[in-house]
């Protein structure tokens, strides 16, 4: 039982869109294949992983540090006590060998991507969907067959007028979503309010709309938007200021009593803990968006969930960023509140296995071994090309 090879490839997920902070015209990600010596149906069991959009491919870090550490380790130190499967926690510890604490920048993305592939392999070796494996190991066997998902869109597209924006949002509702998201902060406040009004003319209910500033605002602008957005009963007001400006986030609660969301750009349990300690987040209404693919993977996410429990937060207040099937499995297996979804963007990495439909805002988890990548034909073709 061992890992025989780890392959990485940087792939483009470019798109002519922008949010309040960046454009995606040159966006990339890393695709990873963890190849084991376990043979099923005449082929090695391979685990796959990739990092979420918004952070670029991490191939250099993987090739220079993290992949060599795994492959140079004694294989016996990377498996469970019975020697029947890989141990993601031991592999994580191996990757983090000789790394100083703090500075949770791009290395958290590199480790998180490999960690995803390891968990995919572990669940496949046990011939179980990952969500079932997680439920059995960490949630008393309880899992949610149906998971809430929302449609992330509303980016600033070149030349998109209000009618086209309404058509975009209408298309999400027509596909079964009950909550959609739009970007703010990439235009003036007045223009953003016109965009919101246009979308609400389609949705008819502010609770069906979330807005996301992508960390763009300073204190005064964040407060100005908070005051303006208070006229709507929105699903949430997301990431108003810099992800590490906990004072700004805490101050906003004085101006905005409706739900807020943040956390997608916090890449460790320690940073997440500081948000809970100092960010003024409210466990009865706010949402946490930590993304395992960007924050050291599921091994670290388990630590984050334990920290939240110790601070009186329910896992149900977590709706991860990223729109990938890894977080979808975590949501189903560990009782999170749902998952982000990209119906049209960042393909083939966004979306669900073929045939999985959104019905009344929920998807039903299929019984596919591992994370379920093999059920999405256009994505699996990219993965097979890497591992073959």
Residue pairs with C-beta under 8 A, 6 or more apart in sequence:
1 36
1 37
1 38
1 75
1 79
1 83
1 84
1 85
1 86
2 36
2 37
2 75
2 78
2 79
3 34
3 35
3 36
3 37
3 70
3 71
3 75
3 78
3 86
4 35
4 36
4 37
4 44
5 33
5 35
5 71
6 32
6 33
6 34
6 35
6 62
6 67
6 70
6 71
6 114
6 117
7 32
7 33
7 35
7 386
7 387
8 30
8 31
8 32
8 33
8 59
8 62
8 63
8 67
9 30
9 31
9 59
9 386
10 28
10 29
10 30
10 31
10 57
10 59
11 28
11 29
11 30
11 31
11 57
11 382
12 26
12 27
12 28
13 24
13 27
13 28
13 29
13 53
13 346
13 347
13 349
14 24
14 25
14 26
14 27
14 28
15 24
15 25
15 27
15 345
15 346
16 23
16 24
16 25
16 157
16 158
17 23
17 24
17 155
17 156
17 157
17 345
18 24
18 155
18 156
18 186
19 155
19 156
19 183
19 185
19 186
19 212
19 214
20 183
20 184
20 185
20 186
20 213
20 214
20 215
20 216
21 185
21 214
21 215
21 216
22 54
22 214
24 53
27 53
27 54
27 56
28 56
28 57
29 50
29 51
29 52
29 53
29 55
29 56
29 57
29 349
30 50
30 51
30 57
30 58
30 59
30 62
30 109
30 110
30 113
31 48
31 49
31 50
31 382
31 383
31 386
32 48
32 49
32 50
32 62
32 113
32 114
32 116
32 117
33 46
33 47
33 48
33 117
33 383
33 386
33 387
34 46
34 47
34 48
34 49
34 114
34 117
34 118
34 120
34 121
35 44
35 46
35 387
36 44
36 45
36 46
36 47
36 86
36 121
36 125
37 44
38 44
38 45
38 125
39 45
40 124
45 121
45 124
45 125
46 121
46 124
46 383
46 387
47 116
47 117
47 118
47 119
47 120
47 121
47 122
47 124
47 370
48 116
48 117
48 120
48 371
48 373
48 383
48 386
48 387
49 113
49 114
49 115
49 116
49 117
49 118
49 119
49 120
49 293
49 326
50 113
50 116
50 293
50 324
50 349
51 57
51 58
51 109
51 110
51 112
51 113
51 293
51 294
52 291
52 293
52 294
52 321
52 322
52 323
52 324
53 322
53 323
53 342
53 345
53 346
53 349
53 350
54 264
54 265
54 294
54 321
55 106
55 109
55 294
58 106
58 107
58 109
58 110
58 113
61 106
61 107
61 110
62 110
62 113
62 114
65 95
65 107
65 110
66 95
66 107
66 110
66 111
66 114
67 114
69 94
69 95
69 97
70 78
70 91
70 94
70 95
70 114
73 94
76 83
77 90
77 94
78 86
78 87
78 90
78 91
78 94
79 85
79 86
79 87
79 90
80 86
80 87
84 125
85 122
85 125
85 126
86 118
86 121
86 122
86 125
88 115
88 118
88 119
88 122
88 297
88 298
88 299
89 299
91 114
91 115
91 118
92 111
92 115
92 296
92 297
92 299
92 300
95 111
95 114
95 115
96 111
99 107
101 270
102 270
104 267
104 268
104 270
104 271
104 295
104 296
105 267
108 267
108 268
108 294
108 295
108 296
108 300
109 267
109 293
109 294
111 296
111 297
112 292
112 293
112 294
112 295
112 296
112 297
112 300
113 293
113 297
114 297
115 292
115 296
115 297
115 298
115 299
115 300
116 292
116 293
116 297
116 298
116 326
116 371
118 297
119 130
119 297
119 298
119 326
119 371
120 130
120 326
120 370
120 371
120 373
121 370
122 133
123 129
123 130
123 133
123 369
123 370
123 371
124 369
124 370
126 133
127 369
128 136
128 369
129 329
129 365
129 366
129 367
129 368
129 369
129 370
129 372
130 326
130 329
130 333
130 370
130 371
130 372
131 143
131 328
131 329
131 330
131 332
131 333
131 365
132 143
132 333
133 333
134 143
134 298
134 329
134 330
134 333
134 334
135 141
135 142
135 143
135 332
135 333
135 334
138 302
138 333
138 334
139 333
139 334
139 335
142 335
143 332
143 333
143 335
143 365
144 331
144 332
144 335
144 365
145 332
145 364
145 365
146 362
146 363
146 364
146 365
147 328
147 331
147 332
147 338
147 339
147 362
147 363
147 365
148 319
148 337
148 338
148 339
148 361
148 362
149 177
149 328
149 338
149 339
149 340
149 341
149 358
149 361
149 362
149 363
150 177
150 178
150 179
150 180
150 181
150 210
150 235
150 319
150 338
150 340
150 341
150 361
151 172
151 175
151 177
151 179
151 180
151 181
151 341
151 342
151 343
152 180
152 181
152 212
152 323
152 340
152 341
152 342
152 345
153 168
153 169
153 172
153 180
153 181
153 182
153 342
153 343
153 344
153 345
154 165
154 168
154 169
154 180
154 181
154 182
154 183
154 195
154 199
155 183
155 345
156 183
156 186
156 187
157 164
160 168
162 194
162 195
162 198
165 182
165 195
165 198
165 199
166 198
166 199
166 201
166 202
169 180
169 182
169 199
169 202
169 203
170 202
171 343
172 180
172 343
173 180
173 202
173 203
175 343
175 357
175 358
176 357
176 358
176 359
176 360
176 361
177 341
177 343
177 358
177 361
178 208
178 360
178 361
179 207
179 208
179 209
179 210
179 235
179 361
180 199
180 203
180 208
180 209
180 210
181 209
181 210
181 211
181 212
181 235
181 238
181 340
182 195
182 196
182 199
182 209
182 210
182 211
182 212
183 211
183 212
183 213
183 214
184 192
184 195
184 196
184 211
184 212
184 213
184 225
185 192
185 213
185 214
185 216
185 217
185 221
185 225
186 216
187 195
189 224
189 225
189 228
192 211
192 225
193 228
196 209
196 211
196 229
196 232
199 209
200 206
200 209
200 232
203 209
205 233
206 232
206 233
206 234
206 235
207 233
207 234
207 235
208 235
209 232
209 234
209 235
210 234
210 235
210 236
210 237
210 238
210 261
211 229
211 234
211 236
211 237
211 238
212 238
212 239
213 222
213 225
213 237
213 238
213 239
213 240
213 241
214 239
215 239
215 240
215 241
215 242
215 243
215 265
216 241
217 225
217 240
217 241
217 248
218 241
218 248
219 241
219 248
219 251
222 240
222 241
222 248
222 251
222 252
223 251
223 252
223 255
225 237
225 240
226 237
226 240
226 252
226 255
226 256
227 255
227 256
229 237
229 256
229 258
230 255
230 256
230 257
230 258
233 258
234 258
234 259
235 259
236 258
236 259
236 260
236 261
236 286
236 287
237 252
237 256
237 258
237 259
237 260
237 261
238 260
238 261
238 262
238 289
239 261
239 262
239 264
239 265
239 289
240 248
240 249
240 252
240 260
240 262
241 248
241 249
242 248
243 262
243 263
243 264
243 265
243 266
244 266
244 271
246 274
246 275
246 278
246 279
246 280
247 278
249 260
249 262
249 275
249 279
249 280
249 281
250 278
250 279
250 280
251 280
252 260
252 280
253 260
253 280
253 282
258 285
259 285
259 286
259 287
260 281
260 286
260 287
261 286
261 287
261 288
261 289
261 319
262 275
262 279
262 281
262 288
262 289
263 272
263 275
263 288
263 289
263 290
263 321
264 289
264 290
264 291
264 294
264 320
264 321
264 322
265 294
266 272
266 275
266 290
266 295
267 294
267 295
267 296
268 295
268 296
268 300
269 300
269 303
269 304
269 307
272 288
272 290
272 295
272 304
272 307
272 308
273 307
273 311
275 281
275 288
276 307
276 308
276 311
276 313
277 311
281 288
283 311
283 312
283 313
283 314
283 317
286 317
287 317
287 318
287 319
287 337
288 308
288 313
288 317
288 318
288 319
289 318
289 319
289 320
289 321
289 340
290 301
290 304
290 318
290 320
290 321
291 320
291 321
291 322
291 327
292 298
292 300
292 301
292 320
292 326
292 327
292 330
293 322
293 324
293 326
293 327
294 321
294 322
295 301
295 304
298 326
298 330
301 330
305 315
305 318
305 334
308 314
308 315
308 317
308 318
309 315
315 334
315 335
315 336
315 337
316 335
316 336
316 337
317 337
318 331
318 336
318 337
319 331
319 336
319 337
319 338
319 339
319 340
320 327
320 330
320 331
320 336
320 339
320 340
321 327
321 340
322 340
323 339
323 340
323 341
323 342
323 346
323 350
323 351
324 349
324 350
325 352
325 353
325 371
325 372
325 373
325 376
326 371
327 336
327 339
327 340
328 339
328 352
328 363
328 365
329 365
329 371
329 372
330 336
331 337
331 338
331 339
332 365
341 350
341 351
341 352
341 358
342 350
342 351
343 350
343 351
347 378
348 376
348 378
348 379
348 381
348 382
349 379
351 376
351 379
352 363
352 376
353 366
353 368
353 372
353 375
353 376
354 375
354 376
354 377
355 366
355 375
356 363
356 364
356 366
356 375
357 363
366 372
366 375
368 374
368 375
373 379
373 380
373 383
374 380
